[in-house]
Amino acid sequence: MPTAELARSPIEGALVGLLLDQPPGVSRLPVALLSDVEKAAELQRLQARKAMDAAYEAELLMALAADRPDADDPPPGHPGARRRGAGSPVPGTSEFLPDEVALVLNCSRRFAAGVLADAYELVERMPAVQAACAAGELDWWRARVFTDVLGPASDEVVAAVVPAVLPEAAGLSSGRLRRRLVAAAVAADEEFAERRRMEAERRAEVRTRPTQDGMSVLTSELPSPVAAAMWSAIDQAAQLALTAGDDRPIGVLRAEAHAAMVLRPGGGSGPRFTGSVTVLAPLASLRQGCTGPVDRDLGPTVDGVPITAAHLRELLTQLGALGVQRPPGGTVEVALTEESGALLAVVTPGELARLAVRACPTHGRAADCGCTVLTAPAAVDRYEPSAAQLRFLRMRDRTCRHPGCSQPAGRADADHVVSYDCGGRTGCENLCCLCRTHHRLKTFARDWRFAMLADGTLQVTTPSGITRTTRPPGLREPVEQRALPGPPLLRVEPPPF
């Protein structure tokens, strides 16, 4: 329990509890009754209030960071120690702090790390800027210009630049403020600009994110001369296609030229790429193919729904009608789901055909019985999951299951939700895909709690009591987000007033 909570008096604890129980709200003026002058004045007041709230948020973040020291992280050289990747932007705090803040704020880890970095810079290194925000004298956007420019600077440069620029910062545009800060920092330290350039080059990265309608954005952050040269090459190829008679929009031509340069460098002499097709078949859509009785005791089922040979023969017929074929050098997998979207089984077309021909081991093909011929992979009596389990898990989860993470399941670990050493089974109901970062968080971060429901829903609760739920893609049944049981909290009864 945090030291501050233990040190406060019962009356202070009761007051904090009463304030936290109040719903969030702001004072609002009747907008319809305001004149244009009053509306402008209220907008300015609103900006000041936003700056005050942002300064308060930074103070809260740094107080939470103080409760998460790095003493519990695996030290360098020990099993599980972090080898690479981003830790916490707040010196001396746990590398898992950004993950907790991400769940508290319901945002990505990258965004949470940026929020923590800004809070650290302002509260610890630029308290005068943070105080100006807390007083409503400087908006948060200009405060972030301070952190962005002076973040890589030494404490001596910060101490010299902030008092010189802060008095006029509120009256400058963000662009002029940035130039003023850079000039002042260079005047205080001639090597400041070069260090910023080198720091920026170390942040070079290629990222992708989905947008909508099957499209995604691919971004490359790299030195400006390289980016300009790449743009020129892409645009030249697109202009040549346009000159040759391709009347599609120039943006489409540039996108195709960029893809061709990456996927087919040298006009097709580069590395080859293969494709994979996944067919999702709701089991309910095949139910007309099952006419025999359903004997629930003749084989295992998933949530009471058996996958029979009749289902498989009907599915083979539908796949043939659709003309589904394996891509050259690629694969085709068929995933059978319940009406709710819960995954029942994964199979290749070859395995599907063999199961349909083999039919029921008890009744043969004489009748369309209700015996189960295909299920989720069975649990294994060892730590390492089977190949069938890994295929099932990657199909069910698609990505790392930690809330807010989108690392592909192919680059994730199959982790036991209940630890194998603590009696957890190596079965699909106790396994989920976690990227290496969040696998380490679950293993080493103190007071985090993970629980998985029968349908694959994962609940993650932070040490501060915030629970987030992730469901496998396609699962449509809503699940209430209940916090997992945690250590008992000290309850203080409010005194009578």
ZIKAZI-V85188 format. One record per residue. N is the residue number from 0. BURIAL is # if it has 16 or more other C-alpha atoms within 10 Angstrom, else .. Layout:
# ZIKAZI-V85188
n=<N,N>
burial=<BURIAL,BURIAL>
This chain:
# ZIKAZI-V85188
n=<0,1,2,3,4,5,6,7,8,9,10,11,12,13,14,15,16,17,18,19,20,21,22,23,24,25,26,27,28,29,30,31,32,33,34,35,36,37,38,39,40,41,42,43,44,45,46,47,48,49,50,51,52,53,54,55,56,57,58,59,60,61,62,63,64,65,66,67,68,69,70,71,72,73,74,75,76,77,78,79,80,81,82,83,84,85,86,87,88,89,90,91,92,93,94,95,96,97,98,99,100,101,102,103,104,105,106,107,108,109,110,111,112,113,114,115,116,117,118,119,120,121,122,123,124,125,126,127,128,129,130,131,132,133,134,135,136,137,138,139,140,141,142,143,144,145,146,147,148,149,150,151,152,153,154,155,156,157,158,159,160,161,162,163,164,165,166,167,168,169,170,171,172,173,174,175,176,177,178,179,180,181,182,183,184,185,186,187,188,189,190,191,192,193,194,195,196,197,198,199,200,201,202,203,204,205,206,207,208,209,210,211,212,213,214,215,216,217,218,219,220,221,222,223,224,225,226,227,228,229,230,231,232,233,234,235,236,237,238,239,240,241,242,243,244,245,246,247,248,249,250,251,252,253,254,255,256,257,258,259,260,261,262,263,264,265,266,267,268,269,270,271,272,273,274,275,276,277,278,279,280,281,282,283,284,285,286,287,288,289,290,291,292,293,294,295,296,297,298,299,300,301,302,303,304,305,306,307,308,309,310,311,312,313,314,315,316,317,318,319,320,321,322,323,324,325,326,327,328,329,330,331,332,333,334,335,336,337,338,339,340,341,342,343,344,345,346,347,348,349,350,351,352,353,354,355,356,357,358,359,360,361,362,363,364,365,366,367,368,369,370,371,372,373,374,375,376,377,378,379,380,381,382,383,384,385,386,387,388,389,390,391,392,393,394,395,396,397,398,399,400,401,402,403,404,405,406,407,408,409,410,411,412,413,414,415,416,417,418,419,420,421,422,423,424,425,426,427,428,429,430,431,432,433,434,435,436,437,438,439,440,441,442,443,444,445,446,447,448,449,450,451,452,453,454,455,456,457,458,459,460,461,462,463,464,465,466,467,468,469,470,471,472,473,474,475,476,477,478,479,480,481,482,483,484,485,486,487,488,489,490,491,492,493,494,495,496>
burial=<.,.,.,.,.,.,.,.,.,#,.,.,#,#,.,.,.,.,.,.,.,.,.,.,.,.,.,.,.,.,.,.,.,.,.,.,.,.,.,.,.,#,.,.,.,.,#,#,#,#,#,#,#,#,#,#,.,#,#,.,#,#,.,#,#,.,.,#,#,#,.,.,#,#,.,.,.,.,.,.,.,#,.,.,.,.,#,#,#,#,.,.,#,#,#,#,#,#,#,#,#,#,#,#,.,.,.,#,#,.,.,#,#,.,#,#,#,#,#,#,#,#,#,.,#,#,.,.,#,#,#,#,#,#,.,#,#,#,#,#,.,#,#,#,#,#,#,.,#,#,#,#,#,.,.,.,#,#,.,.,#,#,.,.,.,#,.,.,#,#,.,.,.,#,.,.,#,#,.,#,#,#,#,#,#,#,.,#,.,.,.,#,#,.,.,#,.,.,.,.,.,.,.,.,.,.,.,.,.,.,.,.,.,.,.,.,.,.,.,.,.,#,.,.,.,.,.,.,.,.,.,.,.,#,#,.,#,#,#,.,#,.,.,.,.,.,.,.,.,.,.,.,#,#,.,.,#,#,.,#,#,.,#,#,.,.,.,.,.,.,.,.,.,.,.,.,.,.,#,#,#,#,#,.,.,#,.,.,#,#,.,.,.,#,.,.,.,.,.,#,#,#,.,.,#,#,#,#,#,#,#,#,#,#,#,#,.,.,#,.,.,.,.,.,.,.,.,.,.,.,.,#,#,#,#,#,#,#,#,.,#,#,#,#,#,#,#,.,#,.,.,#,#,.,#,#,.,.,#,#,.,.,.,.,.,.,.,#,#,#,#,#,#,#,#,#,#,.,.,.,.,.,.,.,#,#,.,.,#,#,#,#,#,#,#,#,#,#,#,#,#,#,#,#,#,.,#,#,#,#,.,#,#,#,#,#,#,#,#,.,.,.,.,.,#,#,#,#,#,#,#,#,#,#,#,#,#,#,#,#,#,#,.,#,#,.,.,#,#,#,.,#,.,.,#,#,#,#,#,#,#,#,.,.,#,#,#,#,#,#,#,#,.,.,#,.,.,.,.,.,.,.,#,#,.,.,.,.,.,.,.,.,.,.,.,.,.>
